[in-house]
Amino acid sequence: MVTETRKTPTVSSREVWGHAVANITPSAMAAVTVALVAIHGGAFTWLAYLVTGLLMLGVAWQMGILARHFPSGASLFSYLARGLHPVAGLVAGFSMVLGYGGALLAAPLLGGLFLAEALRILVPLPFFPTEILIALVFTGVSWYLARRGAELSTRWGLWIELFSLACILLLAFWVLWHFGFRDPAQVDWGQWRLRPFLQALVLSLLAYGGFETAGNLVGEARRPQSIPRIMLSSVLLVGGFFVFMAYVETLAFARLGQTLADSNAPLSHIARALGLPELAIASDLAMAAAAFSATIATFNSISRIFAGMAERGVLPAALARRHPRHATPSFALALLAAVVLAGIATVALGHFRVLKLVDIFGTFTGLSFVLLYSLANLAAARCLFRAGNPWSWMSLGLAVLTIPFLLAVLWGTVSPWPGGGVGLAVLAFAATLTGSLILGWFWARKAPKRLLQVLAVDRS
């Protein structure tokens, strides 16, 4: 039986929206990952983000259907269990726990990396262990804010994310003032090629993941009925930001006579090339702020998934324990903080490269998004058909349109076989999927009541 203690709703719709945007971490696209998409997208990188964004709006609409019909702080774990089958819920739950767990470890490390880079421009600090110390501080402060409650942590996360975006947009507008807006090469359709563009679509999809975490705060939201709209608006906002920044950064590198795909830190590179170290510092601070905001948001999301799975007997019951005053999943948050701190210590002792770890964790998380978004499309269409809703055919049409695209992303990730750490991430995802299916099959045969417990509804 679900024994969730519901706190008086205190989180505004604006703060839920900020939580979703922080989980997407749009600053990472402009500061790091746009260069990966540009390897294949070239001058049409902006178009890749546009096409993917339009498709992701369809996915967000489908996710909103599930959030409206099956509201739960455990989000996709509960959506897919009740919309498709309990085993689909197990797949979603374990995939999200590990996927978001990797993101939770990567976020403070990435924040430490960029903040240390910004500080080194001002003060000759040793890069190591400065970034590790910053990562530890980010983790501790984020855990404290998440433990105090979603209202406090989402409010901090919202303002930090807005600061991050403001810094990046400041640099973007400076570029446009310096170089102008027109770039004929980015609309020279004679240079467009299908095959590399499809690969760019594969990579650009990963930038949109995380909008569905708005559903994690349904228990604390003042207006939970606004969550489907928040999912849509967050994708719409970051999609516009992605298209704009891809255009501006491609333009800037073209004017500088350099290649965006060759840069590991495009924003800082542009600022330095323009002779503006102040804006280089601002871009590094923006990414550090975004990483801090993402750490808070991921603590909030994954702790509620832990609690939801524990309340339904999938994970140990202790993970459902709530703080007596703040009603947050305090035990789950403490466990997560301990794991992240141990992970940061391991990275420090092993001298692992942070960006390489981000690539590995991102692969696992991206594969999870592909699978769960595909299942969510099926669940939404099934839900509407069962209810006799007139929008059911539109939902089915969106599923027919988006699922092949998502499967193409999956194929593009594993073929050709990536090898190395990324290949291990693919194998880890396959093991998670296989283990979830085996557990579901075992419970269906030996403990059907336990499997049906996955279908329990959150107690409001």
MARDOVEX-547061 format. One line per 10 residues: their letters; for each residue x negated, y negated, z of C-alpha. Coordinates in Angstrom, 1 decimal, m for minus. Example, Ala and Ser with C-alpha at 12.3 -4.5 7.8 and 13.67 -1.06 7.14 Angstrom:
<recs>
as> m12.3:4.5:7.8 ~ m13.7:1.1:7.1 $
</recs>
This chain:
<recs>
mvtetrktpt> 0.0:0.0:0.0 ~ m1.2:m3.5:m0.8 ~ m1.9:m5.5:2.4 ~ m3.0:m8.8:0.9 ~ m2.8:m11.8:3.2 ~ m1.7:m14.7:1.1 ~ m2.9:m18.1:2.2 ~ m0.8:m21.2:1.7 ~ m1.4:m22.3:m2.0 ~ m3.9:m25.2:m2.0 $
vssrevwgha> m5.6:m25.1:m5.4 ~ m4.3:m27.5:m8.0 ~ m3.9:m26.6:m11.7 ~ m6.8:m28.9:m12.5 ~ m9.1:m27.0:m10.1 ~ m7.9:m23.6:m11.6 ~ m8.8:m25.0:m15.0 ~ m12.2:m26.1:m13.7 ~ m12.7:m22.6:m12.3 ~ m12.0:m21.0:m15.7 $
vanitpsama> m14.2:m23.5:m17.6 ~ m17.0:m22.9:m15.1 ~ m16.8:m19.1:m15.7 ~ m17.1:m19.8:m19.5 ~ m20.1:m22.0:m18.8 ~ m19.9:m24.1:m22.0 ~ m23.2:m25.9:m21.1 ~ m25.1:m22.6:m21.7 ~ m23.9:m22.7:m25.3 ~ m25.4:m26.1:m26.0 $
avtvalvaih> m28.5:m25.5:m23.9 ~ m29.5:m22.0:m24.9 ~ m27.2:m19.7:m26.9 ~ m26.4:m21.9:m29.9 ~ m29.9:m21.1:m31.2 ~ m29.1:m17.4:m31.3 ~ m25.9:m18.1:m33.4 ~ m27.9:m20.4:m35.7 ~ m30.3:m17.6:m36.6 ~ m27.4:m16.2:m38.7 $
ggaftwlayl> m25.0:m19.1:m39.0 ~ m27.6:m21.7:m40.2 ~ m25.9:m24.8:m41.4 ~ m22.5:m23.2:m40.8 ~ m23.0:m22.5:m37.1 ~ m20.2:m25.0:m36.3 ~ m17.9:m23.0:m38.6 ~ m18.7:m19.8:m36.7 ~ m17.7:m21.4:m33.4 ~ m14.5:m22.8:m35.0 $
vtgllmlgva> m13.3:m19.5:m36.5 ~ m14.1:m17.6:m33.3 ~ m12.4:m20.2:m31.3 ~ m9.2:m19.9:m33.3 ~ m9.2:m16.2:m32.8 ~ m9.9:m16.5:m29.1 ~ m6.9:m18.9:m28.8 ~ m4.8:m15.9:m29.9 ~ m6.5:m13.7:m27.3 ~ m5.8:m16.3:m24.7 $
wqmgilarhf> m2.2:m16.4:m25.6 ~ m2.0:m12.7:m25.2 ~ m3.8:m12.9:m21.9 ~ m1.3:m15.5:m20.8 ~ 1.6:m13.0:m21.4 ~ 0.0:m10.5:m19.1 ~ m0.7:m13.2:m16.5 ~ 2.9:m14.2:m16.6 ~ 4.3:m10.7:m16.4 ~ 1.8:m9.1:m14.0 $
psgaslfsyl> 0.4:m11.9:m11.8 ~ m2.5:m10.7:m9.7 ~ m5.8:m11.9:m8.2 ~ m7.4:m8.8:m9.7 ~ m6.6:m10.1:m13.2 ~ m7.4:m7.7:m15.9 ~ m7.6:m4.7:m13.5 ~ m4.0:m5.2:m12.7 ~ m2.9:m6.5:m16.1 ~ m4.1:m3.4:m18.0 $
arglhpvagl> m3.1:m0.9:m15.3 ~ 0.5:m2.2:m15.4 ~ 0.6:m3.2:m19.0 ~ m0.9:0.0:m20.5 ~ m2.0:2.7:m18.1 ~ m3.6:3.0:m14.7 ~ m6.8:4.5:m16.3 ~ m7.0:1.3:m18.4 ~ m7.0:m0.6:m15.1 ~ m9.9:1.5:m13.8 $
vagfsmvlgy> m11.9:0.8:m17.0 ~ m11.2:m2.9:m16.6 ~ m12.0:m3.0:m12.9 ~ m15.4:m1.3:m13.1 ~ m16.3:m3.1:m16.3 ~ m15.6:m6.5:m14.7 ~ m17.3:m5.7:m11.4 ~ m20.5:m4.8:m13.2 ~ m20.2:m7.4:m16.0 ~ m19.4:m10.3:m13.6 $
ggallaapll> m22.0:m8.9:m11.2 ~ m24.7:m9.3:m13.8 ~ m23.5:m12.8:m14.5 ~ m23.6:m13.6:m10.8 ~ m27.2:m12.5:m10.5 ~ m28.2:m14.4:m13.7 ~ m26.5:m17.7:m12.9 ~ m28.6:m18.8:m9.9 ~ m31.8:m17.6:m11.6 ~ m30.9:m19.6:m14.7 $
gglflaealr> m30.1:m22.6:m12.5 ~ m33.5:m22.3:m10.7 ~ m35.3:m22.0:m14.0 ~ m33.8:m25.2:m15.5 ~ m33.9:m27.3:m12.3 ~ m37.6:m26.3:m11.8 ~ m38.2:m27.4:m15.4 ~ m36.6:m30.8:m14.7 ~ m38.5:m31.3:m11.5 ~ m41.8:m30.5:m13.2 $
ilvplpffpt> m41.3:m33.4:m15.6 ~ m41.3:m35.7:m12.5 ~ m43.6:m33.9:m10.1 ~ m46.4:m31.4:m10.8 ~ m44.8:m28.5:m8.9 ~ m45.8:m24.9:m9.5 ~ m43.1:m23.2:m11.6 ~ m43.3:m20.1:m9.5 ~ m42.0:m19.8:m6.8 ~ m40.1:m23.1:m7.2 $
eilialvftg> m37.4:m21.5:m9.4 ~ m36.9:m18.6:m7.0 ~ m36.5:m20.9:m4.0 ~ m33.9:m22.9:m5.9 ~ m32.1:m19.7:m6.9 ~ m31.9:m18.7:m3.3 ~ m30.5:m22.0:m2.3 ~ m27.9:m21.9:m5.1 ~ m26.8:m18.5:m3.9 ~ m26.5:m19.5:m0.3 $
vswylarrga> m24.6:m22.7:m0.9 ~ m22.3:m21.0:m3.5 ~ m21.5:m18.2:m1.1 ~ m20.7:m20.7:1.7 ~ m18.4:m22.7:m0.5 ~ m16.6:m19.6:m1.8 ~ m16.2:m18.3:1.7 ~ m14.7:m21.6:2.9 ~ m11.9:m21.2:0.3 ~ m11.0:m21.6:m3.3 $
elstrwglwi> m9.8:m25.2:m2.8 ~ m13.2:m26.4:m1.7 ~ m15.3:m24.3:m4.0 ~ m13.2:m25.0:m7.2 ~ m13.2:m28.7:m6.4 ~ m17.0:m28.7:m6.1 ~ m17.3:m26.5:m9.2 ~ m15.0:m28.8:m11.2 ~ m17.0:m32.0:m10.5 ~ m20.4:m30.2:m11.1 $
elfslacill> m19.2:m28.8:m14.4 ~ m17.9:m32.3:m15.5 ~ m21.4:m33.7:m14.6 ~ m23.0:m31.1:m16.7 ~ m20.8:m31.7:m19.7 ~ m21.3:m35.5:m19.4 ~ m25.1:m35.1:m19.5 ~ m24.9:m33.0:m22.6 ~ m22.4:m35.3:m24.4 ~ m24.6:m38.3:m23.5 $
lafwvlwhfg> m27.5:m36.7:m25.4 ~ m25.1:m35.7:m28.3 ~ m23.8:m39.3:m28.8 ~ m27.4:m40.6:m28.6 ~ m28.3:m38.2:m31.5 ~ m25.3:m39.4:m33.5 ~ m26.2:m43.1:m32.9 ~ m29.8:m42.4:m33.9 ~ m29.2:m40.2:m37.0 ~ m25.7:m40.9:m38.0 $
frdpaqvdwg> m22.8:m38.4:m38.3 ~ m23.0:m37.3:m41.9 ~ m24.8:m34.1:m42.7 ~ m23.9:m32.9:m46.3 ~ m25.8:m29.6:m45.8 ~ m23.3:m28.5:m43.2 ~ m20.4:m28.7:m45.7 ~ m22.4:m27.4:m48.7 ~ m20.2:m24.4:m49.4 ~ m22.4:m23.1:m52.1 $
qwrlrpflqa> m24.9:m22.2:m49.4 ~ m22.4:m20.2:m47.4 ~ m23.0:m16.4:m47.2 ~ m20.5:m13.9:m45.8 ~ m22.8:m11.2:m44.2 ~ m24.9:m13.5:m42.0 ~ m21.8:m15.5:m41.2 ~ m20.1:m12.4:m39.8 ~ m23.1:m11.8:m37.6 ~ m22.9:m15.4:m36.4 $
lvlsllaygg> m19.2:m14.7:m35.5 ~ m20.3:m11.7:m33.4 ~ m22.7:m13.8:m31.4 ~ m20.4:m16.8:m31.0 ~ m17.7:m14.7:m29.4 ~ m19.8:m14.2:m26.3 ~ m19.7:m18.0:m25.6 ~ m15.9:m17.9:m25.0 ~ m15.7:m15.1:m22.4 ~ m14.5:m16.0:m18.9 $
fetagnlvge> m11.3:m18.0:m19.5 ~ m9.2:m15.1:m18.2 ~ m10.6:m15.7:m14.7 ~ m8.0:m18.4:m14.2 ~ m5.8:m15.5:m13.2 ~ m8.0:m14.6:m10.2 ~ m6.7:m17.6:m8.3 ~ m3.0:m16.9:m8.7 ~ m2.6:m16.3:m5.0 ~ m4.1:m19.7:m4.1 $
arrpqsipri> m2.7:m21.8:m7.0 ~ 0.0:m24.3:m6.2 ~ 1.5:m23.8:m9.6 ~ 0.7:m20.2:m10.6 ~ 3.1:m20.5:m13.6 ~ 0.6:m22.8:m15.2 ~ m2.1:m20.2:m15.4 ~ m1.2:m19.0:m19.0 ~ m1.3:m22.6:m20.2 ~ m4.7:m23.1:m18.4 $
mlssvllvgg> m6.1:m20.1:m20.2 ~ m5.1:m21.6:m23.6 ~ m6.3:m25.1:m22.8 ~ m9.6:m24.0:m21.5 ~ m10.4:m22.1:m24.7 ~ m9.1:m25.1:m26.7 ~ m11.4:m27.5:m24.8 ~ m14.6:m25.4:m24.9 ~ m13.9:m24.5:m28.5 ~ m13.9:m28.2:m29.5 $
ffvfmayvet> m17.0:m28.8:m27.5 ~ m18.8:m25.8:m29.1 ~ m17.9:m26.9:m32.6 ~ m19.0:m30.5:m31.9 ~ m22.3:m29.5:m30.2 ~ m23.2:m27.0:m32.9 ~ m22.7:m29.7:m35.6 ~ m24.7:m32.3:m33.7 ~ m27.6:m30.0:m32.8 ~ m27.9:m28.6:m36.3 $
lafarlgqtl> m27.9:m32.2:m37.6 ~ m30.6:m33.2:m35.2 ~ m33.0:m30.4:m36.0 ~ m32.4:m31.0:m39.7 ~ m33.4:m34.6:m39.3 ~ m36.4:m33.7:m37.3 ~ m37.5:m31.3:m40.1 ~ m37.3:m28.3:m37.7 ~ m35.1:m25.2:m37.3 ~ m32.6:m24.9:m34.5 $
adsnaplshi> m32.9:m21.1:m34.6 ~ m36.6:m21.4:m33.5 ~ m35.9:m23.3:m30.3 ~ m35.5:m21.7:m26.8 ~ m34.2:m25.0:m25.3 ~ m32.5:m27.0:m28.1 ~ m31.3:m30.0:m26.0 ~ m34.6:m30.6:m24.2 ~ m36.4:m30.1:m27.6 ~ m34.2:m32.8:m29.2 $
aralglpela> m34.7:m35.3:m26.3 ~ m38.5:m34.9:m26.3 ~ m38.7:m35.2:m30.1 ~ m36.7:m38.5:m29.8 ~ m39.2:m39.7:m27.2 ~ m36.6:m39.7:m24.4 ~ m37.9:m37.6:m21.5 ~ m35.1:m39.0:m19.4 ~ m32.6:m37.2:m21.6 ~ m34.7:m34.1:m21.5 $
iasdlamaaa> m34.4:m34.2:m17.7 ~ m30.7:m34.8:m18.0 ~ m30.2:m31.8:m20.2 ~ m32.1:m29.5:m17.8 ~ m30.1:m30.9:m14.9 ~ m26.9:m30.3:m16.9 ~ m27.8:m26.6:m17.3 ~ m28.8:m26.3:m13.7 ~ m25.5:m27.9:m12.6 ~ m23.6:m25.6:m14.9 $
afsatiatfn> m25.4:m22.5:m13.5 ~ m24.5:m23.6:m10.0 ~ m20.9:m24.1:m10.9 ~ m20.9:m20.7:m12.6 ~ m22.3:m19.1:m9.5 ~ m19.5:m20.5:m7.4 ~ m16.8:m19.5:m9.9 ~ m18.2:m16.0:m10.3 ~ m18.3:m15.5:m6.5 ~ m14.6:m16.4:m6.4 $
sisrifagma> m13.7:m14.2:m9.3 ~ m15.5:m11.0:m8.5 ~ m14.7:m11.1:m4.8 ~ m11.0:m11.1:m5.7 ~ m11.4:m8.3:m8.1 ~ m13.2:m6.3:m5.4 ~ m10.3:m7.1:m3.0 ~ m7.7:m6.1:m5.5 ~ m9.3:m2.8:m6.3 ~ m9.9:m2.1:m2.6 $
ergvlpaala> m6.3:m2.8:m1.7 ~ m5.2:m0.2:m4.2 ~ m7.6:2.5:m3.0 ~ m10.1:2.4:m5.8 ~ m12.9:0.9:m3.7 ~ m13.6:1.1:0.1 ~ m10.9:m0.6:2.1 ~ m13.5:m2.9:3.8 ~ m13.8:m4.9:0.6 ~ m10.2:m6.1:1.1 $
rrhprhatps> m11.0:m7.6:4.5 ~ m10.0:m11.3:4.6 ~ m11.5:m14.2:6.6 ~ m9.2:m14.9:9.6 ~ m9.1:m18.6:8.9 ~ m9.8:m19.1:5.2 ~ m8.1:m15.9:3.9 ~ m10.9:m15.4:1.4 ~ m12.3:m11.9:0.7 ~ m15.1:m12.5:3.3 $
falallaavv> m16.6:m8.9:3.3 ~ m16.7:m8.7:m0.4 ~ m18.4:m12.1:m0.6 ~ m21.0:m11.1:2.0 ~ m21.8:m7.9:0.1 ~ m22.1:m9.9:m3.2 ~ m24.4:m12.4:m1.6 ~ m26.6:m9.7:m0.2 ~ m26.8:m7.9:m3.5 ~ m27.7:m11.2:m5.3 $
lagiatvalg> m30.3:m12.1:m2.8 ~ m31.9:m8.7:m3.2 ~ m31.8:m9.0:m6.9 ~ m33.5:m12.4:m6.8 ~ m36.2:m10.9:m4.5 ~ m36.7:m8.1:m7.0 ~ m37.0:m10.5:m9.9 ~ m39.6:m12.5:m7.9 ~ m41.7:m9.5:m6.9 ~ m41.5:m8.0:m10.4 $
hfrvlklvdi> m42.2:m11.3:m12.2 ~ m39.3:m10.5:m14.6 ~ m38.5:m13.1:m17.3 ~ m35.2:m14.7:m16.4 ~ m34.1:m15.4:m20.0 ~ m34.7:m11.7:m20.9 ~ m32.6:m10.6:m18.0 ~ m29.8:m13.1:m19.0 ~ m29.9:m11.4:m22.5 ~ m29.6:m8.0:m21.0 $
fgtftglsfv> m26.8:m8.9:m18.6 ~ m25.0:m10.9:m21.3 ~ m25.0:m7.8:m23.5 ~ m23.2:m5.7:m20.9 ~ m20.7:m8.5:m20.1 ~ m20.1:m9.2:m23.8 ~ m19.3:m5.5:m24.5 ~ m16.9:m5.6:m21.5 ~ m15.2:m8.7:m23.0 ~ m14.8:m7.0:m26.4 $
llyslanlaa> m13.2:m3.8:m24.9 ~ m11.0:m5.6:m22.4 ~ m9.7:m8.3:m24.8 ~ m8.9:m5.5:m27.3 ~ m6.9:m3.6:m24.6 ~ m5.2:m6.9:m23.5 ~ m3.9:m7.4:m27.0 ~ m2.3:m4.0:m27.0 ~ m1.0:m4.5:m23.5 ~ 0.7:m7.8:m24.3 $
arclfragnp> 2.4:m6.5:m27.5 ~ 3.6:m3.4:m25.6 ~ 4.9:m5.6:m22.7 ~ 6.9:m7.8:m25.0 ~ 8.4:m4.9:m27.1 ~ 9.4:m3.2:m23.9 ~ 11.1:m6.4:m22.7 ~ 12.8:m6.9:m26.1 ~ 11.2:m10.3:m26.3 ~ 11.6:m12.1:m29.7 $
wswmslglav> 7.9:m13.0:m29.6 ~ 6.9:m9.3:m29.7 ~ 6.2:m9.3:m33.4 ~ 4.0:m12.3:m33.2 ~ 2.0:m10.6:m30.4 ~ 1.6:m7.5:m32.6 ~ 0.5:m9.6:m35.5 ~ m2.2:m11.3:m33.3 ~ m3.3:m7.9:m32.1 ~ m3.7:m6.7:m35.7 $
ltipfllavl> m5.7:m9.8:m36.5 ~ m8.0:m10.0:m33.5 ~ m8.7:m6.3:m32.6 ~ m10.6:m5.6:m35.9 ~ m12.7:m8.7:m35.3 ~ m13.4:m7.6:m31.7 ~ m14.4:m4.1:m32.9 ~ m16.7:m5.7:m35.5 ~ m18.4:m7.5:m32.7 ~ m18.8:m4.2:m30.9 $
wgtvspwpgg> m20.3:m2.6:m34.0 ~ m22.6:m5.6:m34.6 ~ m23.9:m5.2:m31.0 ~ m24.8:m1.5:m31.3 ~ m25.8:m1.3:m35.0 ~ m28.7:m1.3:m35.6 ~ m29.5:0.1:m32.2 ~ m31.1:m2.8:m30.2 ~ m33.5:m0.7:m28.1 ~ m35.4:m2.1:m25.1 $
gvglavlafa> m33.5:m3.7:m22.2 ~ m30.5:m4.6:m24.4 ~ m30.3:m0.9:m25.5 ~ m30.2:0.1:m21.8 ~ m27.4:m2.4:m21.3 ~ m25.4:m0.7:m24.0 ~ m26.0:2.7:m22.5 ~ m25.0:1.3:m19.0 ~ m21.8:0.0:m20.6 ~ m21.1:3.4:m22.2 $
atltgslilg> m21.8:5.1:m18.8 ~ m19.4:2.8:m17.1 ~ m16.6:3.5:m19.6 ~ m17.2:7.2:m19.5 ~ m17.3:7.3:m15.7 ~ m14.1:5.3:m15.5 ~ m12.3:7.7:m17.9 ~ m13.6:10.7:m16.0 ~ m12.4:9.3:m12.7 ~ m9.0:8.5:m14.2 $
wfwarkapkr> m8.7:12.0:m15.6 ~ m9.7:13.6:m12.3 ~ m7.2:11.6:m10.3 ~ m4.5:12.4:m12.8 ~ m5.2:16.1:m12.4 ~ m6.0:16.2:m8.6 ~ m4.6:13.1:m7.0 ~ m1.8:11.6:m9.1 ~ m0.4:9.5:m6.2 ~ m3.8:7.8:m5.9 $
llqvlavdrs> m3.8:7.0:m9.6 ~ m0.3:5.5:m9.3 ~ m1.4:3.4:m6.4 ~ m3.4:1.4:m9.0 ~ 0.0:0.1:m10.2 ~ 0.8:m1.6:m6.9 ~ 2.0:m5.2:m7.0 ~ 0.2:m8.0:m5.2 ~ 2.1:m8.9:m2.0 ~ 2.9:m12.7:m2.1 $
</recs>
